[in-house]
Amino acid sequence: MTQSKPLKSYFGRELALTLSDLIQPLVPRFPAESFVESVTRQSESLELKGRVAMIAAELHQALDMPYEDSLEVLLNILGPENETEQGMFTNGYFLMPVAYYVERYGLQHIDLSMHALYEITKRHTSEYAIRPFLLQYEDQCLERLMEWRTDSSLHVRRLVSEGARPRLPWAKRIPFIKGDPSHHLALIEPLLNDPSLYVRKSVANHLHDVSKDDRDLVIHWLAERQHSGGEHFPWIVRHACRSWMKSSEMKSMQELFSSAIFTT
């Protein structure tokens, strides 16, 4: 995708045609013509989020199958995994309605849906779609996220951090896991020195989110790990604490951290 035109413009007739071309070989009865016509007509008055939700709803109606069967079809059109660190608006953007489909129609199918989100995020992202599952199935999702921290895919590892961010941009805020910010810190700790900058940016932003509600907790938690955090740790600290790096609190932070944290 190029950004030479508004992002929402990609989510209309062009995307409906793409999805139809991918689905029809798997489901010959898929009503491509009416699907494309309906998406084209409705998209004209909608912004990006509305278009994504509308396309997911039109997919649901056009497939006209139980969720399990529809999901199998959609998983078969995902395409190759994203091997780069480029984000969702560069690679796999056309899967945004597919991720929303899982979010909207799969909430009662936790195992199937979590598997789907795992596969989708390797090609697009599931950072938004996973949040309702995290709210409804807190223990099961936390267990799955803990496993995904060591996944070979950097996009899966990033999902661990990005999907659980309390203040993820463009998304509704979610409460701390089990009402305790320390669960977030424990979740992302193994990712502090992740080899992927894309993952580390998410970790720093996650810490920044948590700090907006409990700054002292984050600062002291980071200070305790400064000698074991790895080569990327100074950058993590500076990025996580960027909101007050030039404030009066900087002096107290410098007393907790080694000078190398702020001079590297």
N, C-alpha and C positions, 0 to 999 in steps of 0.2 A: 504494500500500500504506500502511496505517496500522499503527502499532506498538502497537495496543491489545491484541494477543495475541502469544504467543511466535512468533518468526520461523519456527521449524520448522513451525508449524501451517499455514503457507501452502503447504507442500510435501507435499501429500497428495491427497486426493480432489478438492479444489477445483482444484488445478493440473492434475491428470490430465484433468479435464473440459475445462479451458481448452485444453490442448494437443490433445486429441482434436477439439474443435470447429474448431481452426485447421488441423489436418492432414487431416481426413477429406475436405474439398472437393478437396484436391490428390491424395489417395490414397484413393479410394472403398473399397478393400478393407481399409483400416486397421481392425483389430479393436478398436474403441473400448470396447465393453462389457467385454471381458476385460482390456484395458489399465487401465481405471479400477478394475476390481475388484481386480486384482493390486496396483496402487499403493496403494489404500486399505488392503488387508490388511497389506501389508508395512510401510507407513509408521508404523503404530501403535507399533512397538517400536524405532524408529530416531530418532537425533538428526539435526540439520540436515545435516551432511556425508553421513551415511549415506543420508538421504532423497534428496539430490541425485544421488548415485551410483546409487542404486536406480532412480530415475526415468529416468536416462540409459540404464541397462541394459535397462529395460522398453521404452523407445523403440527401442533397437537390435533387440530381439526382435520387437516389433510391426511395425516398418517392414519388416524382413526383406529388406533390399536391400544391394547393395554400398555401401561407404562413400560413394563419389562420388554415387550416386543419393540416398541418405538425406540427405546434406549439402545437396543441391540443394533437397529438400523443406524442410528445416529453415531454410535461408536465406530461403525464401519466406514464413515465418511470423514473421519478426523484427519487423515493424511499423516505424513511423516512427522516425527518429533522435531521440535525446534532445538537445534544444536547450538544456537547462538545465545548471547545474553541480551538480545534485543527483546523489547517488551511486547505487550499484547496488541499495540496499535501498529506494529510493524509486521509481525508474523502471526498468522492464525486469527486475524481479526474477525473473519467470517464465522468463527465458532462462538462468538459472543452470544447469539441467540440460543445456541446449543447448551452452553453453560447455564443460561437463564432457564432453559427448558427443564434442566435437572433441578434447579432451585425451585421452580414453580410447581412442577408436577411430581417430583421424586421425594418429597419430604417424608413420606410414609414408607420409604424403601431405603433405609439407612445403608445397608451393605452394598446394594447395587449402585446407589447414588454416590457413595464415597469412592467406589472403584471408578465410576465414570468421571468424577471430579479429578481423581488422580491421573487418568489418561488425558483429560482435557487440558489440565494445567501444563502438561509436557509439550503442548502445542499452542496453547493460548494462555489462559489463566483461569483459575477457579477462586481467586481471592474474594470475589463478591459472592459467588454462588455458595460457598462453603459456610457463610456466616449464619444463615438460618439453621443449618444442621448443628453448628457449634452451640447455638442457643437452645435447641430442643434436645440434643443428644450430647450433652457436655462431656460425660465420662467416655463414651465411645469415641467421640471425635478427638478428645485429648489423647487417648491411647493411640489412635491412628497417627496423629501428628507427631507423637513421640517417636514412633517407628520411622516416619518419613524423614526425620532429621538426618539420617545417614543414607538416604536414597542416592543413587548414582546420578539422578537428574538434578541439575541445579535449580530447575523450575519447581520441582517438587519440594526441595529444601527451602526455597524462597516462600512457597505457599505456607509452610509451617509458620513462618514469621508474619508474612503479609496478611494471610487470611485471618489471623487472630489479633491483628492490631486493633486496639480499642477505638482509635479515631482514624480509621482508614479513609482517605479522601474519596469523595463521591459516594460514600456508603454511610448508612445509619450507624451511629455509635453503638457499640455493644459493651455491656458491663464486663468487669474483670472476671476471668475464669474462676468459678467458685467464690466470687466476691473478694478475691485476694490477688493483688498485683504480683505477689511473689511467685504465683503459678506461671505468670508470663515470663518472668526472669529465668525460672528453671527451664521453661520450654525452649527459650532461644539461646541459652548459655552455650550449648555445643556448637552453635553457629557463629560465635564471636570471631573465630579465625577461619571461617569458611574460605576455601580457595577462590570462590566467585565474588567479585565486587558487587554484582547484582544482588546476591544474597546478603552481603554485608551491609549494603545500603538499606535493605529492608530491616535488618536487625537494628541498625542505628535509628531508623525512623520509628521502629517499634518501641525502643527505649525512650525516645523523645515523647511518644504518645503517653507512655506510662508516667513519665516525669511530670506531665502537666497535671496529674492528680496526686503524685507522691514524689516530689523532686528529691527529697532527702534520701528516700529509699534507693532510688536509682543511683545517685551520686555515691553513696556509701557502698552499694553493691559493686559498682564499677571500681571503686578505690580498693576494695578487698581483692580484686582480680587483676590488678594492674601488673603484677609480676608473673602472672601465669596466662595472661590473655593472648599472647602470641604477637607476631610481627605487625599485624594489622590493628592491634588494640588501640594505639594512640589515635588513629583516625576514627575508630568507632566512638571513642570518648568525645572527641571534638565535635563530631557530627551529631551525636546523641544530645550533647549539652549546648548546642549552637545557640539556643534562645537566650542564654544568659552568659555566654562567654565574654561579653564586653560589659557586663553589669557589675554592680558592687559585690555580687556573690563570687566573682572570679577569684578574689583573694582567698576566700575560705576554701575554694576548690583547690587552689594551688597548694594549700597546706596539706591536703589529703593525697594529692597525686605527686609523683616525681616530676621534676622539671621537664624530663624528656617527653612527657605526654603532650605538652603544649609547644614544644619547640621542634618536634620531629617533622 
